[in-house]
Amino acid sequence: MDLSGIIAEIADQADEFLDGVTDRAQARAGIAELINLDYFQLNPADRKAVTEGVMAELEKEEFFGMEFVGDPFKDDPADDDE
């Protein structure tokens, strides 16, 4: 079974069924619930693959917002040269 179509469809619907969700754990739970309702015929391995695929798409689209790496309040080293 080609899961890429299911992943794309769920990712496209994420704005609707995950409206207001910013927590990744809540998003996973919402995705799992949608899969249980709409794609109940999938076996557990496929369900996990779809969940991971949708989460990867949402991360790529920055669905959860942009995250900072490092300390965003630390001065730039270039500023020390002034």
LUMLUM-9845 format. One record per atom (N, C-alpha, C, O): residue number from 1; atom name; z, y, x. Coordinates in steps of 0.1 Angstrom, whole numbers, plus 2048, in hexadecimal, padded with zeros to 3 digits. Last residue first. Layout:
<node resi="NUM" name="CA" up="Z" north="Y" east="X"/>
...
// end
This chain:
<node resi="82" name="N" up="8B3" north="9CD" east="94A"/>
<node resi="82" name="CA" up="8B2" north="9DC" east="947"/>
<node resi="82" name="C" up="8BC" north="9E4" east="94E"/>
<node resi="82" name="O" up="8BD" north="9F0" east="94C"/>
<node resi="81" name="N" up="8B6" north="9B3" east="94D"/>
<node resi="81" name="CA" up="8AF" north="9BA" east="958"/>
<node resi="81" name="C" up="8AF" north="9C9" east="955"/>
<node resi="81" name="O" up="8AB" north="9D0" east="95E"/>
<node resi="80" name="N" up="8C0" north="9A8" east="936"/>
<node resi="80" name="CA" up="8CA" north="9AA" east="941"/>
<node resi="80" name="C" up="8C3" north="9B2" east="94C"/>
<node resi="80" name="O" up="8CB" north="9B8" east="954"/>
<node resi="79" name="N" up="8AB" north="9A2" east="925"/>
<node resi="79" name="CA" up="8B3" north="9AE" east="923"/>
<node resi="79" name="C" up="8BD" north="9B2" east="92E"/>
<node resi="79" name="O" up="8C0" north="9BD" east="92F"/>
<node resi="78" name="N" up="8A3" north="989" east="92E"/>
<node resi="78" name="CA" up="89B" north="994" east="931"/>
<node resi="78" name="C" up="8A2" north="9A2" east="92F"/>
<node resi="78" name="O" up="89F" north="9AC" east="935"/>
<node resi="77" name="N" up="8B5" north="977" east="922"/>
<node resi="77" name="CA" up="8B6" north="97A" east="931"/>
<node resi="77" name="C" up="8AE" north="986" east="935"/>
<node resi="77" name="O" up="8B2" north="98D" east="93E"/>
<node resi="76" name="N" up="8C2" north="983" east="903"/>
<node resi="76" name="CA" up="8B7" north="97E" east="90B"/>
<node resi="76" name="C" up="8B9" north="981" east="919"/>
<node resi="76" name="O" up="8BE" north="98C" east="91D"/>
<node resi="75" name="N" up="8E3" north="97B" east="8F7"/>
<node resi="75" name="CA" up="8D9" north="985" east="8FD"/>
<node resi="75" name="C" up="8CE" north="97D" east="904"/>
<node resi="75" name="O" up="8D0" north="973" east="90B"/>
<node resi="74" name="N" up="8E9" north="967" east="8DB"/>
<node resi="74" name="CA" up="8EA" north="969" east="8EA"/>
<node resi="74" name="C" up="8DF" north="972" east="8EE"/>
<node resi="74" name="O" up="8D4" north="972" east="8E9"/>
<node resi="73" name="N" up="8E5" north="961" east="8C1"/>
<node resi="73" name="CA" up="8EB" north="96D" east="8C4"/>
<node resi="73" name="C" up="8ED" north="970" east="8D3"/>
<node resi="73" name="O" up="8F2" north="97B" east="8D7"/>
<node resi="72" name="N" up="8DA" north="948" east="8BF"/>
<node resi="72" name="CA" up="8D1" north="953" east="8BB"/>
<node resi="72" name="C" up="8D8" north="960" east="8BE"/>
<node resi="72" name="O" up="8D1" north="96B" east="8BE"/>
<node resi="71" name="N" up="8DC" north="92E" east="8D5"/>
<node resi="71" name="CA" up="8E5" north="938" east="8CF"/>
<node resi="71" name="C" up="8DC" north="945" east="8CC"/>
<node resi="71" name="O" up="8D8" north="94C" east="8D5"/>
<node resi="70" name="N" up="8C8" north="912" east="8CB"/>
<node resi="70" name="CA" up="8CF" north="91A" east="8D5"/>
<node resi="70" name="C" up="8D8" north="924" east="8CD"/>
<node resi="70" name="O" up="8DA" north="923" east="8C1"/>
<node resi="69" name="N" up="8B1" north="915" east="8B2"/>
<node resi="69" name="CA" up="8B5" north="90C" east="8BD"/>
<node resi="69" name="C" up="8BC" north="915" east="8C7"/>
<node resi="69" name="O" up="8B7" north="91F" east="8CB"/>
<node resi="68" name="N" up="8B2" north="919" east="88F"/>
<node resi="68" name="CA" up="8B2" north="91F" east="89D"/>
<node resi="68" name="C" up="8B7" north="915" east="8A7"/>
<node resi="68" name="O" up="8C0" north="90D" east="8A4"/>
<node resi="67" name="N" up="89C" north="911" east="875"/>
<node resi="67" name="CA" up="8A9" north="90E" east="87D"/>
<node resi="67" name="C" up="8A7" north="914" east="88B"/>
<node resi="67" name="O" up="89D" north="914" east="891"/>
<node resi="66" name="N" up="890" north="91C" east="856"/>
<node resi="66" name="CA" up="88E" north="91B" east="865"/>
<node resi="66" name="C" up="89C" north="919" east="86C"/>
<node resi="66" name="O" up="8A5" north="920" east="868"/>
<node resi="65" name="N" up="891" north="907" east="839"/>
<node resi="65" name="CA" up="892" north="913" east="841"/>
<node resi="65" name="C" up="891" north="911" east="84F"/>
<node resi="65" name="O" up="891" north="906" east="854"/>
<node resi="64" name="N" up="889" north="8F0" east="82E"/>
<node resi="64" name="CA" up="898" north="8F2" east="82F"/>
<node resi="64" name="C" up="89B" north="8FF" east="836"/>
<node resi="64" name="O" up="8A6" north="902" east="839"/>
<node resi="63" name="N" up="86E" north="8F0" east="831"/>
<node resi="63" name="CA" up="873" north="8F0" east="823"/>
<node resi="63" name="C" up="882" north="8F4" east="823"/>
<node resi="63" name="O" up="887" north="8FB" east="81A"/>
<node resi="62" name="N" up="85B" north="8F0" east="846"/>
<node resi="62" name="CA" up="867" north="8F8" east="846"/>
<node resi="62" name="C" up="86E" north="8FA" east="839"/>
<node resi="62" name="O" up="872" north="905" east="835"/>
<node resi="61" name="N" up="848" north="8DE" east="846"/>
<node resi="61" name="CA" up="845" north="8E9" east="83E"/>
<node resi="61" name="C" up="851" north="8F3" east="83E"/>
<node resi="61" name="O" up="851" north="8FD" east="837"/>
<node resi="60" name="N" up="854" north="8CA" east="855"/>
<node resi="60" name="CA" up="849" north="8D1" east="85A"/>
<node resi="60" name="C" up="845" north="8DE" east="853"/>
<node resi="60" name="O" up="841" north="8E7" east="859"/>
<node resi="59" name="N" up="868" north="8C2" east="842"/>
<node resi="59" name="CA" up="86C" north="8C8" east="84F"/>
<node resi="59" name="C" up="860" north="8D0" east="855"/>
<node resi="59" name="O" up="862" north="8DB" east="85A"/>
<node resi="58" name="N" up="857" north="8B7" east="82F"/>
<node resi="58" name="CA" up="85F" north="8C2" east="82C"/>
<node resi="58" name="C" up="864" north="8CA" east="838"/>
<node resi="58" name="O" up="865" north="8D6" east="838"/>
<node resi="57" name="N" up="84D" north="8A1" east="83E"/>
<node resi="57" name="CA" up="844" north="8AC" east="839"/>
<node resi="57" name="C" up="84C" north="8B8" east="835"/>
<node resi="57" name="O" up="847" north="8C3" east="838"/>
<node resi="56" name="N" up="864" north="893" east="843"/>
<node resi="56" name="CA" up="85D" north="898" east="84E"/>
<node resi="56" name="C" up="853" north="8A3" east="84A"/>
<node resi="56" name="O" up="852" north="8AD" east="850"/>
<node resi="55" name="N" up="86B" north="88C" east="828"/>
<node resi="55" name="CA" up="874" north="894" east="830"/>
<node resi="55" name="C" up="86D" north="89B" east="83C"/>
<node resi="55" name="O" up="86F" north="8A6" east="83F"/>
<node resi="54" name="N" up="855" north="87B" east="823"/>
<node resi="54" name="CA" up="857" north="887" east="81B"/>
<node resi="54" name="C" up="860" north="891" east="823"/>
<node resi="54" name="O" up="85D" north="89D" east="824"/>
<node resi="53" name="N" up="85B" north="866" east="835"/>
<node resi="53" name="CA" up="84E" north="86E" east="836"/>
<node resi="53" name="C" up="84F" north="87B" east="82E"/>
<node resi="53" name="O" up="84A" north="885" east="833"/>
<node resi="52" name="N" up="873" north="85D" east="82D"/>
<node resi="52" name="CA" up="872" north="862" east="83A"/>
<node resi="52" name="C" up="865" north="86B" east="83B"/>
<node resi="52" name="O" up="866" north="876" east="841"/>
<node resi="51" name="N" up="86B" north="853" east="813"/>
<node resi="51" name="CA" up="876" north="85E" east="815"/>
<node resi="51" name="C" up="875" north="865" east="822"/>
<node resi="51" name="O" up="875" north="871" east="823"/>
<node resi="50" name="N" up="858" north="840" east="81A"/>
<node resi="50" name="CA" up="854" north="84C" east="812"/>
<node resi="50" name="C" up="85F" north="857" east="814"/>
<node resi="50" name="O" up="85B" north="862" east="815"/>
<node resi="49" name="N" up="869" north="82E" east="828"/>
<node resi="49" name="CA" up="85D" north="834" east="82F"/>
<node resi="49" name="C" up="859" north="841" east="828"/>
<node resi="49" name="O" up="855" north="84B" east="82E"/>
<node resi="48" name="N" up="87A" north="826" east="814"/>
<node resi="48" name="CA" up="87F" north="82D" east="820"/>
<node resi="48" name="C" up="874" north="834" east="827"/>
<node resi="48" name="O" up="876" north="840" east="82B"/>
<node resi="47" name="N" up="868" north="819" east="803"/>
<node resi="47" name="CA" up="870" north="825" east="7FE"/>
<node resi="47" name="C" up="875" north="82D" east="80A"/>
<node resi="47" name="O" up="875" north="839" east="80A"/>
<node resi="46" name="N" up="85F" north="804" east="814"/>
<node resi="46" name="CA" up="856" north="80F" east="810"/>
<node resi="46" name="C" up="85D" north="81B" east="80B"/>
<node resi="46" name="O" up="859" north="827" east="80D"/>
<node resi="45" name="N" up="877" north="7F6" east="815"/>
<node resi="45" name="CA" up="871" north="7FB" east="821"/>
<node resi="45" name="C" up="867" north="806" east="81E"/>
<node resi="45" name="O" up="867" north="810" east="825"/>
<node resi="44" name="N" up="87C" north="7EF" east="7F9"/>
<node resi="44" name="CA" up="885" north="7F8" east="800"/>
<node resi="44" name="C" up="87F" north="7FE" east="80D"/>
<node resi="44" name="O" up="882" north="809" east="811"/>
<node resi="43" name="N" up="85C" north="7F2" east="7E7"/>
<node resi="43" name="CA" up="867" north="7EA" east="7ED"/>
<node resi="43" name="C" up="870" north="7F3" east="7F5"/>
<node resi="43" name="O" up="86C" north="7FE" east="7F8"/>
<node resi="42" name="N" up="853" north="802" east="7C9"/>
<node resi="42" name="CA" up="853" north="802" east="7D7"/>
<node resi="42" name="C" up="85F" north="7F9" east="7DC"/>
<node resi="42" name="O" up="869" north="7F9" east="7D7"/>
<node resi="41" name="N" up="856" north="805" east="7AE"/>
<node resi="41" name="CA" up="84F" north="7F9" east="7B2"/>
<node resi="41" name="C" up="84F" north="7F7" east="7C2"/>
<node resi="41" name="O" up="84C" north="7ED" east="7C7"/>
<node resi="40" name="N" up="85F" north="81E" east="7A8"/>
<node resi="40" name="CA" up="869" north="813" east="7A8"/>
<node resi="40" name="C" up="863" north="806" east="7AE"/>
<node resi="40" name="O" up="86A" north="7FD" east="7B2"/>
<node resi="39" name="N" up="856" north="839" east="7A9"/>
<node resi="39" name="CA" up="850" north="82F" east="7B1"/>
<node resi="39" name="C" up="859" north="823" east="7B3"/>
<node resi="39" name="O" up="85B" north="81D" east="7BE"/>
<node resi="38" name="N" up="865" north="849" east="798"/>
<node resi="38" name="CA" up="857" north="849" east="797"/>
<node resi="38" name="C" up="850" north="83E" east="79F"/>
<node resi="38" name="O" up="845" north="83A" east="79B"/>
<node resi="37" name="N" up="881" north="843" east="79D"/>
<node resi="37" name="CA" up="87C" north="845" east="78F"/>
<node resi="37" name="C" up="86D" north="843" east="78E"/>
<node resi="37" name="O" up="868" north="83C" east="785"/>
<node resi="36" name="N" up="884" north="840" east="7B8"/>
<node resi="36" name="CA" up="889" north="835" east="7AF"/>
<node resi="36" name="C" up="883" north="837" east="7A1"/>
<node resi="36" name="O" up="881" north="82D" east="79B"/>
<node resi="35" name="N" up="879" north="858" east="7C1"/>
<node resi="35" name="CA" up="872" north="84B" east="7C4"/>
<node resi="35" name="C" up="877" north="840" east="7BB"/>
<node resi="35" name="O" up="86F" north="838" east="7B6"/>
<node resi="34" name="N" up="88C" north="86A" east="7B8"/>
<node resi="34" name="CA" up="87F" north="86B" east="7B3"/>
<node resi="34" name="C" up="877" north="85E" east="7B5"/>
<node resi="34" name="O" up="870" north="859" east="7AD"/>
<node resi="33" name="N" up="8A2" north="861" east="7C7"/>
<node resi="33" name="CA" up="8A3" north="860" east="7B9"/>
<node resi="33" name="C" up="895" north="860" east="7B3"/>
<node resi="33" name="O" up="891" north="859" east="7A9"/>
<node resi="32" name="N" up="899" north="867" east="7E1"/>
<node resi="32" name="CA" up="89C" north="859" east="7DD"/>
<node resi="32" name="C" up="89C" north="857" east="7CE"/>
<node resi="32" name="O" up="897" north="84D" east="7C9"/>
<node resi="31" name="N" up="898" north="883" east="7DE"/>
<node resi="31" name="CA" up="88B" north="87C" east="7E1"/>
<node resi="31" name="C" up="88D" north="86D" east="7DD"/>
<node resi="31" name="O" up="885" north="867" east="7D7"/>
<node resi="30" name="N" up="8B3" north="889" east="7DB"/>
<node resi="30" name="CA" up="8A9" north="88C" east="7D1"/>
<node resi="30" name="C" up="89C" north="885" east="7D2"/>
<node resi="30" name="O" up="896" north="880" east="7C8"/>
<node resi="29" name="N" up="8BD" north="87F" east="7F4"/>
<node resi="29" name="CA" up="8C2" north="879" east="7E7"/>
<node resi="29" name="C" up="8B8" north="87C" east="7DC"/>
<node resi="29" name="O" up="8B5" north="874" east="7D4"/>
<node resi="28" name="N" up="8B0" north="891" east="805"/>
<node resi="28" name="CA" up="8AE" north="883" east="806"/>
<node resi="28" name="C" up="8B2" north="87C" east="7F9"/>
<node resi="28" name="O" up="8AA" north="873" east="7F4"/>
<node resi="27" name="N" up="8BC" north="8A9" east="7FC"/>
<node resi="27" name="CA" up="8AE" north="8A7" east="7FB"/>
<node resi="27" name="C" up="8AA" north="898" east="7FC"/>
<node resi="27" name="O" up="8A2" north="894" east="7F4"/>
<node resi="26" name="N" up="8D6" north="8A5" east="804"/>
<node resi="26" name="CA" up="8D3" north="8A6" east="7F5"/>
<node resi="26" name="C" up="8C4" north="8A4" east="7F3"/>
<node resi="26" name="O" up="8C0" north="89E" east="7E9"/>
<node resi="25" name="N" up="8D2" north="8A5" east="81F"/>
<node resi="25" name="CA" up="8D8" north="899" east="819"/>
<node resi="25" name="C" up="8D5" north="899" east="80A"/>
<node resi="25" name="O" up="8D2" north="88F" east="804"/>
<node resi="24" name="N" up="8C9" north="8BF" east="824"/>
<node resi="24" name="CA" up="8C0" north="8B4" east="827"/>
<node resi="24" name="C" up="8C5" north="8A7" east="820"/>
<node resi="24" name="O" up="8BD" north="89F" east="81B"/>
<node resi="23" name="N" up="8CD" north="8DA" east="810"/>
<node resi="23" name="CA" up="8D4" north="8D0" east="817"/>
<node resi="23" name="C" up="8CB" north="8C4" east="818"/>
<node resi="23" name="O" up="8C6" north="8BF" east="80E"/>
<node resi="22" name="N" up="8C1" north="8EA" east="7FE"/>
<node resi="22" name="CA" up="8BF" north="8EE" east="80C"/>
<node resi="22" name="C" up="8C6" north="8E4" east="815"/>
<node resi="22" name="O" up="8C3" north="8E4" east="821"/>
<node resi="21" name="N" up="8B4" north="8ED" east="7DE"/>
<node resi="21" name="CA" up="8BA" north="8E4" east="7E8"/>
<node resi="21" name="C" up="8B7" north="8E8" east="7F6"/>
<node resi="21" name="O" up="8AB" north="8EA" east="7FA"/>
<node resi="20" name="N" up="8A5" north="8FD" east="7CD"/>
<node resi="20" name="CA" up="8B2" north="901" east="7D1"/>
<node resi="20" name="C" up="8B9" north="8F8" east="7DB"/>
<node resi="20" name="O" up="8C4" north="8FC" east="7E0"/>
<node resi="19" name="N" up="892" north="8E2" east="7C2"/>
<node resi="19" name="CA" up="894" north="8F1" east="7C1"/>
<node resi="19" name="C" up="8A3" north="8F4" east="7C4"/>
<node resi="19" name="O" up="8AC" north="8EF" east="7BD"/>
<node resi="18" name="N" up="887" north="8C9" east="7C3"/>
<node resi="18" name="CA" up="892" north="8CD" east="7CD"/>
<node resi="18" name="C" up="895" north="8DC" east="7CD"/>
<node resi="18" name="O" up="899" north="8E1" east="7D7"/>
<node resi="17" name="N" up="873" north="8C8" east="7B1"/>
<node resi="17" name="CA" up="87F" north="8BF" east="7AE"/>
<node resi="17" name="C" up="88A" north="8C2" east="7B9"/>
<node resi="17" name="O" up="895" north="8BC" east="7B7"/>
<node resi="16" name="N" up="862" north="8DD" east="7BA"/>
<node resi="16" name="CA" up="867" north="8DC" east="7AC"/>
<node resi="16" name="C" up="873" north="8D4" east="7AB"/>
<node resi="16" name="O" up="87D" north="8D9" east="7A6"/>
<node resi="15" name="N" up="85C" north="8DA" east="7D4"/>
<node resi="15" name="CA" up="861" north="8E7" east="7D0"/>
<node resi="15" name="C" up="867" north="8E7" east="7C2"/>
<node resi="15" name="O" up="870" north="8EE" east="7BE"/>
<node resi="14" name="N" up="852" north="8C0" east="7D5"/>
<node resi="14" name="CA" up="85F" north="8C3" east="7DA"/>
<node resi="14" name="C" up="865" north="8D0" east="7D5"/>
<node resi="14" name="O" up="871" north="8D1" east="7D2"/>
<node resi="13" name="N" up="838" north="8B8" east="7D0"/>
<node resi="13" name="CA" up="841" north="8BB" east="7C4"/>
<node resi="13" name="C" up="84F" north="8C0" east="7C8"/>
<node resi="13" name="O" up="857" north="8C3" east="7C0"/>
<node resi="12" name="N" up="82E" north="8B3" east="7E9"/>
<node resi="12" name="CA" up="828" north="8BE" east="7E1"/>
<node resi="12" name="C" up="831" north="8C2" east="7D5"/>
<node resi="12" name="O" up="831" north="8CD" east="7D1"/>
<node resi="11" name="N" up="83D" north="89C" east="7EF"/>
<node resi="11" name="CA" up="83F" north="8A8" east="7F7"/>
<node resi="11" name="C" up="839" north="8B5" east="7EF"/>
<node resi="11" name="O" up="83F" north="8BF" east="7F0"/>
<node resi="10" name="N" up="832" north="88A" east="7DD"/>
<node resi="10" name="CA" up="840" north="88E" east="7DC"/>
<node resi="10" name="C" up="842" north="89B" east="7E3"/>
<node resi="10" name="O" up="84A" north="8A3" east="7DE"/>
<node resi="9" name="N" up="817" north="889" east="7E7"/>
<node resi="9" name="CA" up="81A" north="88D" east="7D9"/>
<node resi="9" name="C" up="828" north="891" east="7D7"/>
<node resi="9" name="O" up="82B" north="89C" east="7D1"/>
<node resi="8" name="N" up="81A" north="880" east="801"/>
<node resi="8" name="CA" up="814" north="88D" east="7FE"/>
<node resi="8" name="C" up="818" north="892" east="7F0"/>
<node resi="8" name="O" up="81A" north="89E" east="7EF"/>
<node resi="7" name="N" up="825" north="866" east="7FC"/>
<node resi="7" name="CA" up="82D" north="870" east="804"/>
<node resi="7" name="C" up="827" north="87E" east="801"/>
<node resi="7" name="O" up="82F" north="887" east="7FF"/>
<node resi="6" name="N" up="810" north="85A" east="7EE"/>
<node resi="6" name="CA" up="81D" north="85C" east="7E7"/>
<node resi="6" name="C" up="825" north="867" east="7EF"/>
<node resi="6" name="O" up="82C" north="86F" east="7E8"/>
<node resi="5" name="N" up="7FD" north="85A" east="802"/>
<node resi="5" name="CA" up="7FA" north="861" east="7F6"/>
<node resi="5" name="C" up="807" north="864" east="7EE"/>
<node resi="5" name="O" up="809" north="86F" east="7E8"/>
<node resi="4" name="N" up="809" north="84A" east="816"/>
<node resi="4" name="CA" up="806" north="858" east="819"/>
<node resi="4" name="C" up="804" north="860" east="80C"/>
<node resi="4" name="O" up="807" north="86C" east="80C"/>
<node resi="3" name="N" up="80B" north="82F" east="810"/>
<node resi="3" name="CA" up="816" north="837" east="80C"/>
<node resi="3" name="C" up="813" north="846" east="80E"/>
<node resi="3" name="O" up="81B" north="84F" east="809"/>
<node resi="2" name="N" up="7F7" north="816" east="806"/>
<node resi="2" name="CA" up="7F7" north="823" east="80D"/>
<node resi="2" name="C" up="801" north="82C" east="808"/>
<node resi="2" name="O" up="800" north="831" east="7FD"/>
<node resi="1" name="N" up="800" north="7F4" east="808"/>
<node resi="1" name="CA" up="800" north="800" east="800"/>
<node resi="1" name="C" up="800" north="80C" east="809"/>
<node resi="1" name="O" up="808" north="80D" east="813"/>
// end
